[in-house]
Amino acid sequence: MDITGHTIFVPGATSGIGLALALRLQARGNTVVIGGRRTELLDQLAAEHGFDTVRIDTADPASITAAAAEVLRRHPDLDVLIAMAGIMRVEDWTSADFLVDAEEVVTTNLLGPIRLVAAFTEHLQTRPGATILTVSSGLAHVPLRVTPSYNASKAAIHQLSESIRLQLEPVGVRVVEIVPPSVRTALLPGQETSEFAMPLDEFADEVVHLLESQPEATEILVERVGFLRFAEVRGDYPQVVAALNAADPHAR
């Protein structure tokens, strides 16, 4: 996609991948609106970087509806939505207490993006060159043993992206799926310093490069995620499952 001259909304952009992409997209000459739950952090990022901000809780449908209305009121030229909504929980399905975490993951990671897309789709159909970017995971294709609901939610995002593309592209809205590997963020305890995970700046830089250099791509695949993304295609899926779960410290 052309990544200059757009007005972009990035909910879930007060830290991690969302903030890293927001900063890089702003630097490319876009107007970037960021969202998050903590107003004090939003105020800080607005002061530091000049972002417009809106409070949004992507697990709350009423909050999504209100935030979307506010963003579109302030920015009627909005033409890009990055449906950032993701939490990760370690779950033990042999125990009796995994269900709360599992439901929270599905609510945030799957219903959140669905509700975000629903809130903006009608508007985006009126904007030339409009794009929705979803964020799945390499774990959509190869499971990490300790995060079953996360894996499932990201597999659903992958198929959701593939499916809505068939409906939205004929009416002028592109759908592009970003597929991260493990990245050094606070998604799980210890992940920010994990040698197993990809450095955040390296990931964000590669994503922006791929968006610029592959304008027709429907999946943005940094080199490191190919090990997971194409395991079934290569025919080494069982070996990749074993290697992932032996290497990732969170699986131990």
N, C-alpha and C positions, 0 to 999 in steps of 0.2 A: 504494500500500500504506500501511497505518497504520505510521508509522515511530517509534512510541514503545512502550516496554514489552517489547521483544524481547531475546533473547540472540543475538548475531550473531558469526559467525566470518568474519574477513577475512584469509586468507592473502595474502602479498605486500603487507603493509601497513606496511612500515618506512619508506616514502618515497612520493612521488608521489601518484597518484590514490587508491591504497589507503589511505594514511595520512590524506589530506585527508577522505575519506569516513568513515573510522573516527572521527576527531575530531568531525565534525558529527553522526554518529549517536549517539555517546556523549553529546554535549551535548543531544540530544533525549530523554534518559532511558533509553537502551538499555544493556545490559551488552555490551561489545564485547571480543572476544578477537582479538588480532592474531597473525599468524604471519610468519616470515621465516627466512632462513638464518643471520643473524649474531646470536648470542646476546648479545653485548655491546650491540648496538643495541637489541635487544628489552628488555634490562634497563634501558637508559637511558629508553626510551619508557614502560616500566612505572613507573619512578620519577617521571617527569615528568607522566604523564597518568593513571596508575592503571589502565592496561589489564592484563588477564590476558594472558599470552603463551605461545606454544608454538613451538618450533623446527620448521620445515618447509621442505623443498626440493621444490617442486612439479614438478621434473624427475625425481624419484626416487620410484617407486611405493611402496617400502617406507617411506620417510619420510612419505608421505601417509597410509598405513595407520596408522602409529604415532601420528602427530599427531592424526588423527581419533579414535582410541581415547582419547587423553589428553584432548582437548577434551570429548568426550562423558562421560568419567568425571568431570571437574570440573564440567561444565555439562549435566546431563541434560535441562534445559529449553531447550536450543538449538533455535531455530526459524527462523533465517535464515542462509544461506550465501551469501557473495559470492565467486564463483569467480574471484578475481583471479589471473591467471597470464599474464605477458606479457613478452617480450623482442623487440627489433627489431634486425635486422642489415641493413646495406647489402650487397647481393650483386651480383656481376657474372657472369651466366650465360654470358657469352662466354669466360670464363676457365676454368681447370681446377680452381680451388680454392674453389668456392662451396658444395660439398656439405656440409661440416662445419657451416657456419653455417645452411644450410637445414634440416638435420636437427635442430639445436638449437632453432630457432624452432618447428618443428612439435611437437617433444617437449614444450616448455614451454607453448606457446600453445594447443595442441589436446589433446594427451594429458593435460596437467596438469589442465585443467578437467574433462575426462571422468573422470579418476581421482578428483578431488575430489567430483564429483557422485555417483559410484559409492560412495564411502566414507560419504556422509551420507544417501543417498536413503531407505534403509530406516528410519532414525531419523526423518527429517523427515515421513514418512507417519504417524507417531504423534502429531505436534504440530499442534494447531489453528492455522490461519493461517500455516502454514509457507511460506517463499518461498526460491527460489534466484534470485540475481541473477547473470547472466553479463555479461561485458564484451567487446564486439566492437570495432568501429571504423568510422568513415566509409570507411576504405580497404577494408572488406568490399564496398563498392558501386562504388568508383572507384579504379583502381590507381595507386599511386605507383611510378614506373618502377624505382627503385633498391631496393625492398623486396618482391620478388615472394613470398617465402615468408610474410612477415608478412601481406601482403594476403590470400593464400590461407587462412592459418590463421584470420584474422578472418572471412572469408566462411564458413568452415566453422563457426565459433562461431555466426554468425547463423543458419545453417540448423539447427545442432544445437539452438539455443534454440527455434526454430520447431517443431522435430520433437518434442523431449521434452516441450514444453508440452502437446501433444496426448495424451501418455501420463500425465503427472503431474498435470495439473489435475483430471482426473476422480477421482483418489485424494487430492485435498486439498492438493497442493503447487503453488503458483503459480511461474511462470517469467517473470522480467522481464529484458529485455536492455538494458543501458546501452550507448549508442553514442557514444563520444567522437569529436570532431574531433581535430586536432593540438592537444595541450595542452602547456604549458610544464613538462615533466618531463625527467628524465635518460634518457629512452628512447633517444635518439640524441645524440651529441656536439653541443653548441650549441643543443639544443632548449629548454633551460631559459631562454634569453634571446632566443629567436626572436620577432621581431615577427609572424611568420606564425602562430604558435601562440597558442591561447587561454590567458590567465592561469589558473593552477591554481585559485586561490581562487574566481575567477569561475565556472569550470566546476563545481567542487564545490558551490558555493552554488546554482547553477541546477539541478543534479541533485537535490539535496535538496528544493528548492522543487517540482520536477516530481513527485517521489515523493509529496510531501504533497498537491499540488493535483490530481493525476491518479491517484487510487488504483486505477483499473481499467486503467491503461496497461500494455501488454505490451512497449513499447519506450520508453525514456527518451531523448528526442532534444532536446538543447540546440539553441537556434535556429541556432547557427553550423554544425551538422553537416548541416542540411537541404540545403545546396548539393550535398553529396556523396550523401546518402541517397536523394534523389529525382531524381537526374539522369536515369535511364532513364524514370521516370514522366513527367517534364516533356518528354522527347524531345530533350534537349540533351547527352546523354552524351558524344559526341565532343568537344564544346566544353569540357565540364567536365574531361575527361581532359587535354586540352591546357592548360587554365588551371591545373589543379593542378600539373602537372609543370613549367610555366613559373614558377609562383610559389614553390613550396616550395624553399628553398635546398638541401635534401638531394638534390634531383633533378638538381642542376647538376654 
